[in-house]
Amino acid sequence: MFSAPPAIEAHKLSLAYSGNTVLHEVDVRLHKGKVLALLGPSGCGKTTLLRLIAGLIAPTKGRIELGGKVAADAATGQFMPPEARGLGMVFQDYALWPHMSVAANVAFPLEMRGVGKAERQRRVAKALDMVGLSSMGLRRPSDMSGGQQQRVAIARAIVAEPPLVLFDEPLSNLDRELRESMVGELASLVASLGLTAVYVTHDQAEAFALADEVAIMHQCRIEQIAPPEELISAPSTATVAGFLRLGCVAPVRRCADGWQLDGTSVLLAANGDHEPGDAAFATVLLAAKAMRIGAKEGAALKGQVLRSQFRGDGHAVTLRLHGTDLDIQVTSPQRLHPGETIGLTINHEELRWFPGVAA
Ligand SMILES: Nc1ncnc2c1ncn2[C@@H]1O[C@H](COP(=O)(O)OP(=O)(O)OP(=O)(O)O)[C@@H](O)[C@H]1O
């Protein structure tokens, strides 16, 4: 059966500056109509990957195809410049021309493509309508709020109906309240237009609200690419579990009877699918749902309450596990008091295991 080539197919894409690797052998495949978010801490390589897709830089190694066409191949030296890629881009700082009207800013990609005046006006009006700015075509961006300017930038990125739109932290200059409302608006717009997009952010809520798939990046690599639900239910590495704050990521040590939580005498049972292998050390995720508050007397695992916060459906309690420097979260039906010691039981079925020691 015929199927369209992926919008992006990157294979072992790498980038080094003066021999210093900032992106290492990244593989990405994104299908038409899907949104991929690149999520990770500062400096992990998100913007670098976006710039490689845009053609603003060329890879040191690896290859990237856009819509089935080679956009860059380090082995052959092939490189398609950004203007030939025909992508839409939305930047953090909007990158609008302040002295030109909103309509002229939005019309720019159409002019570059030689679209005639009447058609240009029709498409600019449609794009401004989509972002809720139909009455503002004659204004100048310098007279608009940050949120309005970002809408203009989005209209400009979609006006030529590009095969791929790249967003580089587009909402990070807006205050929190506006950012939250614009995430929802942007998610509806992206879905209604069926955009294919790559969206860089370090905000998990933003990535999960907008993207079909999220790539968790860490130290120049992609740790895992998966839909948000899968990242939560099945993180593939301890780094992903730690970054998404899915619970306490704890080191465990092999002992004669199985696995022991490092620093304690607590034995943990590894469950079939996630057997951490033969190594002497491994890592376990202690999520809140894996821990229950039990009697203090005789408990093998105890913790001291650090904080207890009411959250509507119970108290979110942070504990320091005895014998360790690990803090864990549990849910309690009643308020607990800082300094109090409580007993804990572990639901071994809810543990997730990872080979090796967390980065
Ligand atoms: N032109 C350059 N020359 C040398 N090093 C660079 C250059 N551009 C980026 N880097 C380095 O590459 C690494 C990745 O940078 P990148 O901008 O991709 O990270 P990021 O994940 O987008 O971070 P942030 O969230 O802070 O924007 C960083 O260590 C950065 O210092």
The ligand as a Gaussian input file, in Angstrom:
#p B3LYP/6-31G(d) Opt

LIG

0 1
 N       27.073000      28.256000      18.253000
 C       27.440000      27.466000      19.276000
 N       28.734000      27.241000      19.552000
 C       29.110000      26.428000      20.566000
 N       28.251000      25.786000      21.386000
 C       26.947000      25.975000      21.159000
 C       26.451000      26.813000      20.104000
 N       25.091000      26.786000      20.126000
 C       24.755000      25.988000      21.156000
 N       25.832000      25.490000      21.784000
 C       25.852000      24.564000      22.942000
 O       25.114000      23.432000      22.572000
 C       24.432000      22.896000      23.708000
 C       22.967000      22.690000      23.357000
 O       22.374000      23.963000      23.155000
 P       20.840000      24.130000      22.788000
 O       20.602000      25.592000      22.543000
 O       20.502000      23.198000      21.700000
 O       20.144000      23.657000      24.136000
 P       18.621000      23.763000      24.564000
 O       18.233000      22.432000      25.062000
 O       17.809000      24.351000      23.451000
 O       18.725000      24.767000      25.788000
 P       17.746000      25.973000      26.260000
 O       16.512000      25.311000      26.816000
 O       18.567000      26.650000      27.312000
 O       17.482000      26.832000      25.044000
 C       24.666000      23.856000      24.846000
 O       25.671000      23.333000      25.672000
 C       25.130000      25.119000      24.148000
 O       25.999000      25.845000      24.979000

